[in-house]
Amino acid sequence: MDFYSSRINALIEELSRLPGIGRKSAQRMAFHILAMPEAEVERLAGTMVDAKKNVHYCRECFNLTDEEICPICRNEKRDHKVIMVVENTRDLAAYEKTGRYEGVYHVLHGAISPALGIGPNEIRLKELMTRLAGDVKEVIIATNSSLEGETTAMYISKLIKPTGIPVTRIASGVPVGGDLENIDEITLTRALEGRKEL
Amino acid sequence: MDFYSSRINALIEELSRLPGIGRKSAQRMAFHILAMPEAEVERLAGTMVDAKKNVHYCRECFNLTDEEICPICRNEKRDHKVIMVVENTRDLAAYEKTGRYEGVYHVLHGAISPALGIGPNEIRLKELMTRLAGDVKEVIIATNSSLEGETTAMYISKLIKPTGIPVTRIASGVPVGGDLENIDEITLTRALEGRKEL
């Protein structure tokens, strides 16, 4: 698109790399940004860089946080003896939105996928096992109901069995092949309530 | 969403202000940005600020550019005696993509809208009239076929009539109520070819 000057092209180019942003959306966003007051553009840009520089994994559960321990792990009202294992932070967010889960989390940051060459060592499994040395009364596996999610669930349950800690899996109710983050809160709540021991 | 730390919330908040970006898309974009290498985030942020600081209106046609005169107005191969009047830069981009228009543009940055209180003085009409003092052999009005676009077209044609410069309107073919930027290139080309004098 040589009818735009180089800086506009560069901006459209950068924006179209974001997930779910096609060429046309990127163009629309670029013009919107160019029409924003300069102070607002600087705030948007600054927020990005600031978040990137300061957000890291929670030392406990590997949720994203800008503190050492995330707000969930710091919350003393929650049941720290129940750990829900999720694939990523968006899935954690999906369960938090139900407002019906009172335990803590463990974010794996991925799922076992032989097809993609992702083995147990590529996800935060070792860290989960370390946590289980403490006082834990239940591990709820809430990985997606995809092939990778199910594989991961089976792998984890076998790994934990020898410790004697009860391992549960969220109930079906989550549609097979579905992504947790897109499912409504009632279905997620039902799936939590209907969990059964593996 | 108090389960995110403040910097993540701030980032989601900022992103959800962009056009067409809902809460869920903003969240997805935020996690994507947090997963990007820091250098890439800095480049994205820097590109935004740099574009905002350096992009302004072309002195000739009011297209967005980071130079004094935009690439289209600088292009000597184009016919500078034919001026196409568009509402905004996205509409200019839509016509440029057809590759079939060889004149130059005039970007109004809006359309006359009594309902929104936008009068002739709120858009770049005075600047268009100034350009017409030069050597111009045709003004093509390519405002949208919405109520505002049609009103603007009629207003401009009456304004130009006394100068004796021929004024044309892109043909119907552009669906009524449609936005130029969303129309396919063939329809846009046909509308250009079928233009008729007002």
Interface residues (C-beta under 8 A of the other chain):
Chain A: M1 D2 F3 Y4 S5 S6 R7 I8 A10 L11 E14 L15 R17 L18 P19 G20 I21 K24 S25 Q27 R28 M29 A30 F31 H32 I33 L34 M36 E38 V41 E42 R43 L44 A45 G46 T47 M48 V49 D50 A51 K52 K53 N54 V55 N63 L64 T65 D66 E67 C70 P71 I72 N88 T89 R90 L92 A93 E96 K97 E181
Chain B: M1 D2 F3 Y4 S5 S6 R7 I8 A10 L11 E14 L15 R17 L18 P19 G20 I21 K24 S25 Q27 R28 M29 A30 F31 H32 I33 L34 M36 E38 V41 E42 R43 L44 A45 G46 T47 M48 V49 D50 A51 K52 K53 N54 V55 N63 L64 T65 D66 E67 C70 P71 I72 N88 T89 R90 L92 A93 E96 K97 E181
